[in-house]
């Protein structure tokens, strides 16, 4: 490898975490973001970069334009999906990687990620670059090939559209939010309908990656060879015989909770949410939006529910059964080693 090649590789590697965080914020999918960054690497590797003075600026520009092109195509596909589309969640790691740290530096809540879908690709790029990566309007203008005044207007217009769509642009008080999420987790595990009614607003919004109010597909039965991590999920006939009371939205979330063995509080994009587990794997993620009250009067106004395997793949890669098995194997092979896990990491040491 030539010296110039080594410089290319090291320059790209130094910027890779930032590029992946940017692509994820643009595309809402970790897999698509990784593909976009790989495309950027190939173009960077093949390009004549002798005249490039600031590699990270060149790579940021190319990543943004690549993501815009991919987003235009993706939005056409997502618009044709009957059940709608939700961004892929990115759970916070216990031992953060460079990509995780870059993502936290460009922090946006999952709710904002969802509402970014209301923006046009160029608007989304301008908003993400300005709000998450603190790029100035002159820099954004160079990336999007617009003038700075137009970019300023795009960001302003994006903020207004997000506000009209109900975007929680300011994060709620983490302590209040955490208490609400924990109370919801406890109520779901206990199937406490009265407790749920106290937590929610009168008509909460439910957004899901599967059609709402349909009977959810049953999660896989527990494999006896692996051992159960809780009660065996109920059969369809058992659930049909159970009394259902309360509004329709309550039936949806109670049904989801009944199919899970237990629920844990986990961190996603810097805020806590609920992970539903069955047989050691995450089978659902519930993101909570409150009305912004800063005391015990706070109420849940919206839930974002993810249950598709594609959305949960990355989460299970970090917290699912295989991840736990790998952790236990490391403990067994290196009994004296220090292994750090989060308080809510679902590890059964007797598995």
Secondary structure, DSSP 4 states (H G I P E B T S, - for coil): --HHHHHHHHHHHHHHHHHHHHHHHHHS-HHHHHHHHHHHHHHHHHS--TT-S-HHHHHHHHHHHHHHHHHHHHHHHHHT-TT---PPP-BPPSS--HHHHHHHHT---HHHHHHGGGS-HHHHHHHHHHHTS---HHHHHHHHTS-HHHHHHHHHHHHHHHHHTT---SPPPHHHHHHHHHHHHHHHHHT-HHHHHHHEEEEEEEEESS-TTSPPPPPPPP-TTT--SSSPPPPHHHHHHS---S-HHHHHHHHHHHTSSEEEEEEETTEEEEEEEETTEEEEEEEEEE---SSTT--EEEEEEE--HHHHHHHHHHHSHHHHHHHHHHHHHTTTS-----TT----TT-
